[in-house]
Amino acid sequence: MRQVAGKSKADRYQVYVDGKWVDGASQKTFPVYDPSTEEVIAEVPDCDAKDVDRAVTAASAAFETGGWPQTTAQERGRILFRLAEKVRQNAAMLAELESRNCGKPIVEAEFDIADVATCFEYYGGLATKVMGHVNPVPDNALSLSLREPMGVAGQIIPWNYPLLMAAWKLAPALAAGCTCVLKPAEQTPLTALQLANWFEEVGLSHGVVNVITGFGESAGAPLVRHPKVNKIAFTGSAAVGKEIQKAAAETLKRVSLELGGKSPNIFFADADFEAAIDGALFGVFINQGEVCSAGSRILVEKKIYKRFLDGMTEKAKKIKLGPPLERETKMGPLVSKEQYERVRSYQELGKKEAKLAAGGGRAAKFKNGYYVEPTIFYDVENSARIAREEIFGPVAAVIPFENEADAIRIANDTPYGLAAAVWSRDIFKALRAVKAIRAGIVWVNHMQPTYVEAPWGGYKQSGFGRELGPWGIEEYLETKQVHINLNEQPIGWY
């Protein structure tokens, strides 16, 4: 990561465009904060449309004339393996940087960085598995279907899993033969910039991957609208996803959207009780609740409702909040002042809409930092705003249900459809629920496991397209039909 002298104590960084570390065109920068102390830890370029054009032009040249699509699949795979090795060699540094930048506990950051390396390795292996087909046609001809890279991919990632989301986007695109312009979230750009420091070393030629920093309106929007961008991959809120789809329609570029959720975590009376309690807490409070698939709607069968709520509340009060770099910490601060104020507003709203079992405010023992208490509301109506709107913080809405049919009705009564979980010892009941729930990911007797080998994406307003597994690389491939006439005679049209 290129650092340059700055006027403040914070490090000042450049962006990576066409294989070079450069300042933004305007020379403007903006601060990056440590959310546990509220201190500025970096200054990064405030990129605008000129910077976007420079990055897209470099990516387009690398694709059209730079030879990246002609690089053999084996070599693309080796490059991804080398990048994975760089991540593994520098895992401790990356985890600490991630933790300081976004506030997640260091232990969680270490898991994330390991997953980053695994993602690059997986797509390094998959690069050589992209295959076409021979099509049986009723003619004396050879009909082929070829798979080819889509072109320049504009990739916009969120702040909750910064480097992991970068890997989810970059790895399949590079394996497919695409070139990339990556824009990390303005709150958390540091690990993506660090990753760029190794691109040339692992064998990525200039322009293949470019990393720019900036805000949605000034950098993200020009990237979406740029006519030389062939594909947009976005992870973030549903509201922004809708705007991206509208803007991308101007040039009919391909779009994949992994958006928000309000995921139901359903607990039947016959579930393993202790495992269920842990699953409920983990599902909504992991990563401070800043998870698109968070099980923030906790649906509990009335037969165990009071006991379950008491068990959750007792354990929630023991969750250790603390500085993210302390290994005992289970919940760190929220990522930013803006997000802190958003979550606090929902905590206050919840007190008007439902009953409060735990938390409900700022974590008082911290003088600085964006810390909020793990919060549980109960007797929540599914029509309440805290049950319908994505809060993206440690706020749980506990909702009672009568029976299996009632649980499915409540679970599906949402504009979202990213994830869900079902807890029951009855495999028949669990599988009926799996089939009935309208969501892209459904877990049984677990919450939040994610594997690079399996598809990730949602239904309804949780977006469309799939990341991870072979589905992830499909999002960056075009299909071309080739017809080879095997007749030696003329067509005979005259």
C-alpha positions in Angstrom: 0.0 0.0 0.0 1.6 3.3 -1.1 1.8 5.9 1.6 2.8 9.5 1.0 3.6 12.4 3.4 0.6 14.1 4.8 -0.1 17.2 6.9 -1.7 15.2 9.7 -0.5 12.3 11.8 -2.6 9.9 9.8 -1.1 8.1 7.0 -2.0 9.3 3.5 -2.5 6.8 0.8 -2.7 6.7 -3.0 -4.9 4.6 -5.3 -3.8 1.9 -7.7 -4.5 2.6 -11.3 -2.8 1.0 -14.4 -0.2 -0.6 -12.3 0.9 2.7 -10.6 0.2 4.4 -7.2 -1.3 7.8 -8.0 -3.1 10.6 -6.3 -6.7 11.4 -7.2 -7.2 13.9 -10.0 -8.6 16.5 -7.7 -5.8 16.0 -5.1 -8.6 15.9 -2.5 -8.6 13.3 0.3 -11.0 12.2 3.0 -10.4 10.7 6.5 -10.7 7.0 7.4 -11.5 6.3 11.1 -10.8 3.8 13.8 -14.4 3.2 15.0 -13.2 2.1 18.5 -11.5 5.4 19.2 -13.1 7.8 16.6 -9.6 8.8 15.6 -8.4 9.4 12.0 -6.0 6.6 11.0 -5.7 7.4 7.3 -6.3 9.8 4.5 -7.3 8.4 1.1 -8.0 10.0 -2.3 -11.5 11.4 -2.9 -11.8 10.0 -6.4 -14.2 11.4 -8.9 -15.3 10.8 -12.5 -11.9 11.6 -13.9 -10.3 9.0 -11.7 -13.0 6.5 -12.7 -12.4 7.2 -16.4 -8.6 6.7 -15.9 -9.2 3.4 -14.1 -11.8 2.1 -16.6 -9.6 3.1 -19.5 -6.7 1.1 -18.1 -8.9 -1.9 -17.4 -10.4 -1.7 -20.9 -6.9 -1.5 -22.5 -5.7 -4.5 -20.5 -8.7 -6.4 -21.7 -8.8 -5.3 -25.4 -5.1 -5.0 -26.2 -3.2 -5.9 -23.1 -3.6 -9.7 -23.5 -5.2 -10.5 -20.2 -8.1 -12.6 -21.7 -5.5 -14.5 -23.8 -3.5 -15.4 -20.7 -3.9 -19.1 -20.3 -6.4 -20.4 -17.7 -3.5 -22.2 -16.0 -1.5 -18.9 -15.6 -4.6 -17.1 -14.3 -5.0 -19.8 -11.8 -1.4 -19.7 -10.7 -1.7 -15.9 -10.2 -4.6 -16.4 -7.9 -2.8 -19.0 -6.0 0.2 -16.7 -5.6 -2.2 -13.9 -4.4 -3.7 -16.4 -1.9 -0.2 -17.1 -0.6 0.5 -13.4 -0.1 -2.6 -13.1 2.0 -1.6 -16.1 4.1 1.9 -14.8 4.6 0.5 -11.4 5.8 -2.6 -12.7 7.6 -1.8 -11.2 11.0 -1.1 -7.7 9.5 -4.2 -7.8 7.4 -6.4 -9.0 10.2 -5.2 -6.2 12.5 -5.7 -3.6 9.8 -9.2 -4.9 9.1 -10.1 -4.9 12.8 -8.8 -1.4 13.3 -10.6 -0.1 10.2 -14.0 -1.6 10.6 -14.3 -2.5 14.3 -14.8 -6.2 14.1 -13.2 -8.4 16.8 -9.7 -9.5 15.8 -10.6 -13.2 16.1 -13.4 -12.7 13.5 -11.0 -10.7 11.3 -8.6 -13.6 11.4 -11.3 -16.0 10.2 -12.2 -13.5 7.4 -8.6 -13.2 6.2 -8.3 -17.0 6.1 -11.5 -17.1 4.0 -10.0 -14.5 1.6 -7.0 -16.8 0.9 -9.4 -19.8 0.4 -11.5 -17.8 -2.0 -8.5 -16.9 -4.2 -7.4 -20.6 -4.1 -10.8 -21.9 -5.0 -11.1 -19.7 -8.1 -7.4 -20.4 -8.9 -8.5 -24.0 -9.3 -11.7 -23.2 -11.1 -10.0 -21.1 -13.7 -9.2 -24.2 -15.7 -12.7 -25.7 -15.4 -14.5 -23.2 -17.6 -15.8 -25.3 -20.5 -17.9 -24.9 -23.5 -20.2 -27.4 -25.2 -20.7 -29.2 -28.5 -24.4 -28.8 -29.5 -26.2 -31.6 -31.3 -27.8 -29.9 -34.3 -29.9 -31.3 -37.2 -27.5 -30.4 -39.9 -24.1 -31.3 -41.3 -22.4 -28.8 -39.1 -20.4 -28.4 -35.9 -22.2 -26.2 -33.4 -20.1 -25.0 -30.4 -20.9 -23.0 -27.4 -17.9 -21.0 -26.1 -17.6 -19.3 -22.7 -15.7 -16.0 -22.8 -15.0 -13.2 -20.3 -17.5 -10.5 -20.1 -15.0 -7.6 -20.2 -14.4 -4.8 -17.7 -16.1 -5.4 -14.3 -16.9 -2.5 -12.0 -17.1 -3.9 -8.5 -18.5 -2.0 -5.5 -18.1 -3.6 -2.1 -19.5 -2.9 1.4 -17.8 -2.1 4.7 -18.8 -5.1 6.9 -16.4 -7.7 5.4 -14.1 -5.4 3.4 -11.3 -7.7 2.2 -13.5 -10.8 2.0 -16.0 -9.0 -0.2 -13.1 -7.8 -2.4 -12.0 -11.4 -2.8 -15.6 -12.6 -3.6 -15.6 -10.1 -6.5 -12.0 -10.2 -7.8 -11.3 -13.9 -7.7 -14.1 -15.1 -10.0 -13.7 -12.2 -12.4 -9.9 -12.8 -12.8 -10.4 -16.5 -13.1 -12.9 -15.8 -16.0 -10.5 -13.5 -17.7 -12.1 -10.2 -16.9 -10.4 -7.0 -15.9 -11.6 -5.0 -12.8 -12.1 -1.6 -11.3 -12.7 -2.2 -7.5 -14.2 0.5 -5.3 -14.2 -0.4 -1.6 -16.5 1.3 0.8 -15.3 4.8 1.8 -15.4 3.7 5.4 -13.1 0.7 5.0 -10.6 1.0 2.0 -7.4 0.0 3.7 -7.1 -3.7 3.3 -8.2 -3.5 -0.4 -5.4 -1.0 -1.0 -2.9 -3.3 0.8 -4.0 -6.2 -1.4 -3.2 -4.0 -4.5 0.4 -3.7 -3.2 1.0 -7.3 -4.3 -0.7 -7.3 -7.7 2.3 -6.7 -9.8 4.4 -9.1 -7.7 2.1 -12.0 -8.2 2.0 -11.4 -12.0 -1.0 -9.2 -12.7 -0.1 -7.0 -15.6 -0.9 -3.3 -15.5 -4.5 -2.3 -15.7 -5.9 -5.8 -15.0 -7.1 -4.7 -11.5 -7.4 -1.1 -10.4 -8.5 0.1 -6.9 -10.0 3.5 -6.4 -11.4 5.1 -3.3 -14.3 7.5 -2.9 -17.9 8.0 -2.2 -20.9 6.5 -3.9 -22.1 9.7 -5.7 -18.7 10.9 -6.9 -17.0 7.6 -7.6 -19.5 4.7 -7.6 -22.1 6.4 -9.8 -19.6 7.3 -12.6 -18.3 3.7 -12.5 -21.8 2.3 -13.0 -22.6 4.7 -15.8 -19.2 4.4 -17.7 -19.9 3.0 -21.2 -16.7 0.9 -21.2 -17.8 -1.0 -18.1 -19.5 -4.3 -19.2 -20.5 -5.6 -15.8 -21.4 -4.2 -12.4 -21.2 -6.3 -9.2 -22.5 -4.7 -6.1 -23.0 -5.7 -2.5 -24.8 -3.3 -0.3 -28.2 -1.9 0.6 -31.4 -2.5 -1.4 -31.9 1.2 -1.9 -28.5 1.7 -3.6 -29.0 -1.5 -5.5 -32.1 -0.1 -7.1 -30.3 3.1 -8.1 -27.5 1.0 -9.6 -29.9 -1.1 -11.7 -31.6 2.1 -13.0 -28.2 3.7 -14.0 -26.9 0.5 -15.5 -29.9 0.3 -17.8 -28.6 3.3 -19.7 -25.9 1.1 -21.3 -27.6 -2.2 -20.7 -24.6 -3.5 -18.8 -24.9 -6.8 -16.8 -25.6 -6.4 -13.1 -25.5 -8.7 -10.1 -26.8 -7.4 -6.8 -26.3 -8.9 -3.4 -28.4 -6.7 -1.2 -29.9 -6.6 2.2 -32.0 -8.9 4.3 -34.3 -9.3 7.2 -33.7 -13.0 7.7 -36.0 -15.2 9.8 -34.3 -17.5 12.4 -37.1 -20.0 13.2 -37.1 -22.0 16.4 -39.6 -24.9 16.8 -40.4 -26.3 20.2 -38.5 -29.6 19.5 -35.2 -27.9 18.7 -32.1 -28.6 20.8 -32.7 -25.8 23.3 -29.1 -24.8 24.2 -27.9 -25.0 20.6 -30.9 -22.9 19.6 -30.1 -20.2 22.1 -26.5 -20.0 20.9 -27.7 -20.0 17.3 -30.1 -17.1 17.9 -27.5 -15.0 19.6 -24.7 -15.8 17.1 -27.1 -15.2 14.1 -27.9 -11.7 15.0 -24.9 -10.4 17.1 -21.9 -11.8 15.1 -19.9 -8.9 13.6 -22.0 -6.5 15.7 -25.1 -7.5 13.6 -23.5 -5.8 10.6 -24.3 -8.8 8.4 -26.6 -8.9 5.4 -27.9 -12.3 6.4 -28.3 -11.6 10.1 -31.1 -13.6 11.7 -32.6 -10.4 13.1 -36.2 -11.7 13.1 -36.2 -14.5 15.7 -39.4 -16.5 15.4 -40.1 -18.7 18.4 -42.9 -21.3 18.8 -45.2 -20.2 21.7 -44.7 -23.5 23.5 -41.1 -22.4 24.4 -41.4 -18.7 23.9 -41.0 -17.5 27.5 -38.2 -19.9 28.3 -36.4 -19.1 25.1 -36.6 -15.4 25.6 -35.3 -15.7 29.1 -32.4 -17.9 28.0 -31.5 -15.4 25.2 -31.7 -12.4 27.4 -29.5 -14.0 30.1 -26.8 -14.9 27.7 -27.0 -11.6 25.7 -26.2 -9.6 28.8 -22.9 -11.6 29.1 -21.7 -10.8 25.6 -18.3 -9.1 26.0 -18.1 -5.7 24.3 -14.7 -4.3 24.0 -11.8 -3.0 21.8 -11.7 -5.0 18.6 -8.0 -5.9 19.1 -8.6 -7.6 22.4 -9.0 -11.4 21.8 -11.7 -11.8 24.5 -14.0 -9.3 22.7 -17.1 -10.7 21.1 -18.7 -7.4 19.9 -16.7 -4.4 18.8 -17.9 -0.9 17.8 -20.1 -0.2 14.8 -18.3 0.9 11.7 -19.0 4.6 11.7 -20.8 7.5 13.4 -23.5 7.4 10.7 -24.1 3.7 11.3 -24.1 4.3 15.1 -26.7 7.0 14.8 -28.8 4.8 12.5 -28.8 1.8 15.0 -29.4 4.1 18.0 -32.5 5.5 16.2 -33.9 2.0 15.7 -33.2 1.2 19.3 -35.4 4.1 20.3 -38.0 3.2 17.7 -38.2 -0.3 19.1 -39.0 1.0 22.6 -42.2 2.4 21.1 -43.1 -0.6 18.9 -42.4 -3.5 21.3 -41.1 -4.6 24.7 -37.4 -4.4 25.6 -35.7 -7.5 27.1 -32.0 -6.5 26.9 -29.8 -3.5 25.9 -31.5 -0.7 24.0 -28.8 2.0 24.2 -25.2 3.0 24.0 -22.6 0.8 25.8 -22.1 3.3 28.7 -18.6 2.1 29.8 -17.0 3.4 26.6 -16.2 7.1 26.5 -15.2 7.0 22.9 -16.1 4.6 20.0 -19.3 3.6 18.3 -20.4 1.0 20.8 -24.0 -0.1 21.3 -25.5 -2.7 23.5 -26.7 -6.0 22.1 -30.5 -5.3 22.0 -33.4 -7.7 22.2 -37.0 -6.6 21.6 -39.9 -9.1 22.2 -43.6 -9.4 21.5 -42.8 -7.8 18.2 -45.4 -7.6 15.5 -44.1 -8.5 12.1 -45.6 -5.3 10.7 -43.3 -3.2 13.0 -40.5 -1.3 11.4 -37.9 -3.0 13.5 -39.2 -6.3 12.0 -39.4 -5.1 8.4 -36.5 -2.7 7.9 -32.8 -3.7 7.8 -31.1 -2.2 10.8 -27.7 -3.7 10.2 -26.8 -3.7 13.8 -27.1 -5.8 17.0 -30.9 -5.4 17.3 -33.1 -8.6 17.5 -36.9 -8.7 17.1 -38.4 -11.8 18.8 -41.7 -12.8 17.3 -44.0 -15.6 18.6 -45.7 -18.1 16.3 -48.4 -20.7 16.8 -47.5 -23.5 14.5 -45.6 -24.5 11.4 -47.9 -22.8 8.9 -47.8 -19.6 11.0 -44.0 -19.6 11.1 -43.8 -19.9 7.3 -46.3 -17.2 6.8 -44.4 -14.8 9.0 -41.0 -15.8 7.6 -42.1 -15.0 4.0 -43.9 -11.8 5.0 -41.0 -9.6 4.1 -39.7 -7.8 1.0 -36.4 -9.5 1.4 -35.3 -13.0 0.8 -31.6 -13.5 1.4 -31.4 -16.1 4.1 -33.3 -18.0 6.8 -32.6 -20.7 9.4 -34.8 -23.5 10.8 -34.2 -25.3 14.1 -35.9 -28.6 14.7 -35.1 -32.2 15.5 -37.9 -33.3 13.1 -36.2 -33.6 9.7 -39.5 -33.8 7.9 -40.7 -30.5 9.4 -37.3 -28.9 8.7 -37.4 -30.0 5.1 -41.0 -28.8 4.6 -39.8 -25.4 5.9 -36.8 -25.4 3.6 -39.0 -25.8 0.6 -41.6 -23.3 1.7 -39.3 -20.4 2.7 -38.5 -17.9 -0.1 -34.8 -17.2 0.5 -31.6 -17.9 -1.4 -29.9 -19.5 1.6 -31.6 -21.7 4.2 -29.7 -23.2 7.1 -31.0 -26.1 9.3 -29.9 -26.2 12.9 -27.2 -23.6 12.2 -26.9 -19.9 11.3 -24.4 -18.1 9.1 -22.0 -20.8 7.9 -20.7 -19.7 4.4 -18.6 -21.8 2.1 -16.8 -20.7 -1.1 -18.1 -23.9 -2.8 -21.8 -23.0 -2.3 -23.9 -20.3 -4.0 -24.7 -17.0 -2.2 -27.5 -14.6 -3.2 -31.1 -13.8 -2.5 -34.7 -13.7 -3.7 -37.0 -10.7 -4.0 -35.4 -7.4 -2.9 -32.3 -9.1 -1.6 -31.1 -9.0 -5.2 -30.2 -11.3 -8.0 -27.2 -13.2 -9.3 -25.1 -15.6 -7.3 -21.6 -15.3 -5.8 -19.3 -18.1 -4.8 -18.9 -21.6 -6.2 -19.2 -22.2 -10.0 -22.2 -19.9 -9.9 -19.8 -17.0 -9.1 -17.7 -17.3 -12.2 -20.8 -17.6 -14.4 -21.6 -14.0 -13.5 -18.5 -12.9 -15.4 -18.9 -15.1 -18.5 -20.6 -14.6 -21.9 -21.8 -17.4 -24.1 -20.9 -17.4 -27.8 -22.5 -19.7 -30.4 -20.1 -20.9 -33.2 -21.5 -22.6 -36.3 -19.1 -24.4 -38.6 -20.6 -25.6 -41.9 -19.3 -29.0 -42.9 -21.0 -29.1 -46.3 -18.7 -28.6 -49.2 -21.6 -27.6 -51.6 -23.1 -24.2 -51.7 -26.1 -23.4 -49.6 -28.3 -23.5 -52.6 -30.4 -20.5 -51.8 -30.5 -19.2 -55.5 
